[in-house]
Amino acid sequence: MRCWPARRRARRPKRLTDVLPSEPGSAASRGTPLSEADQELIAAARAVLLRLHRPFWHTVAAALRGSDGRIWTGIHLGTTVGRLQVCAEAVALGRAVLEGDGTVATLVAVRHPKADEAERDVAVVSPCGACREMIVDYSPDACIILPGPAGLVKLPVRALLPLPYRR
């Protein structure tokens, strides 16, 4: 099931203004409810994080489902030099490229609470800006599971990054 209507494969826009962000209140900005398959994806990311969590080193996990239905997971690779860190979404996508067709139908990231936080549950989080750009580069029709005003929703990655960088 798609969270966004199929679109024609158009040429890349010539100007940034050719790509308009989703209108507030549109279906794209509200998202779609989660399916059982989406819940499976969240569970896969949580399982990886709970198994591998290590403060400062492995604090975020991601799971993605490719177009063929297979699931790949990734874990955040923390480093002493912060700019060398690798996001969990990038690790999961790298595995999908190496082991599968490299597509992303749906992706979710989860974060482990920090030691000083009162809330102790692993929580779904939105991908960072760099990961949004990467997902758009590899699968512009991908959907992302993230927290919404009334709970978890699934949105097209283009709703999170309406004006992506173009070379």
N, C-alpha and C positions, 0 to 999 in steps of 0.2 A: 504494500500500500504506500502510495506516495503522499507526502505531506504538502505537496505543491503541484499544481497542474503541469503536465508535460509542456515543454516549450519547444519551439522550433529552434534549430541550431542556426542562429544568425551569425553574421560576421561580427567581429569585435567592433564595439562602438568607436567612432572616430573622435568623439568628444565625451568628456565626463558627463555632460548634461544629457547625453543620449541614454544614460542609465539612471532611472529615477528610483529612489528608495520607496519602500512600501508605505502606503498611506496609513496614518494612525487609525486604528479601528478596523483595518482591512483584515481579511482572512489570513494573510501572510503575517500580520503583526500579532494576531491572537494565537496562532499555532493550532495544532490538532491534538486531541487526546491521545494518550499512549496506548499502544496495543500490548498484547501478551509478549510479542517478540521484542518490543521495546523494553519491557520489564526484564526480560532475559538478558538483554544487553547491559542494563544497569547492574544486574546481579553479577554478570561476568566481570565488570570493572571493579565492583566492590570486592569480589573474591580475590582478585589480583592484589588490590591495595591492602586488604586485611592480611594476606599472606606475606607480602613483601615490605610493608611499611617500615620505614626507618627514618626517624626525625631528621629533617634537613636534607636527606638524600633521596628518599622515595616517599613523597607526600601526596602525589596525584597519580591516578591511574585512568586509563581510557580504554574503551572497547568500541570497535566499529564493526558494522555488518556491511559486507560487500554486496554488490549487485547479485552475486550468486548465492547469497544467504549465509556464507561462512562468516565466522566471527574471529577477529584478531584483537589481541589486547596489547597494551603497552604500559610502561611505568615511567614516571618522571625520573630522570637521571640528574640528581643534584651534583654540584661540584663546588669546590672551594672557591673557584673563580666563577662568580655568578653568570657572566655572559657566556660561559661554555655549557651551561645547563641545557638539557634537551627535554622538551615537553613530552608528556605521555602520549598525546595525540600524534606527534611526529613519529614516535617509536611504533605505535600501532599502525600508522600508515606505511611506514617502512616495511613492516612485516607483511602487510597486505600486498605491497608492490613485489616483494621478494617471493612470497609463497602463493600468491593468487593473481587476480586480474588487476589489482591496484585501484579498484573503484571503492567509493564510499556511498552506501545508500543512507545509513544512519550512523551517527557517532554520539557518544556520551563520555564526559569526563567526571570523575568524582574526586573529592578532596578529603583527606584525613584532618580531623580537628587538631589545632595546635594545643600544646600542653596547658596553656593558660585560658583556653576557651571553655565557657560553661557548657555549651552544646557539644556533646560527645559523639554524635552520630556522623558517619561518613555521609557527605552531602554531594549532590550533583551540582556542578559548577559550569559556568559558561566558558568556552575556550577563549584564550587570550587573542589579541589582535593578530599576532603573527600566525597563530594556528588557523584562524579564520581565513587569512590570505592563502595559506597552504592548502586548506580544504577546497577553497574556490578554484585554485590552480589545478588540482587533481580531479575534483568531482563537483563542478559548479551546481549540480542539481541535488547535492547531498542535503540531508536533514540533520539537525542538531537537537538533542534532548537537553533542555535547560530549565531552571526554575522560572516560573511565571508568577504573576500576581496571585493566582489561585491554586498553585501547585505546579507540578511538572508538565511541560508542553513540548511539542516537537515543532520546530520551525525550519524553514529552508535557510541554508547558510547565507544565501543572498539577502535575506531579511536582516541578518546580523552585520553584513558587510555590503551595503548597497552600492558603494562606489569603490570597487577594488582597484588596486594598483595595476597598471598595464604598462608593459615595456614598449 
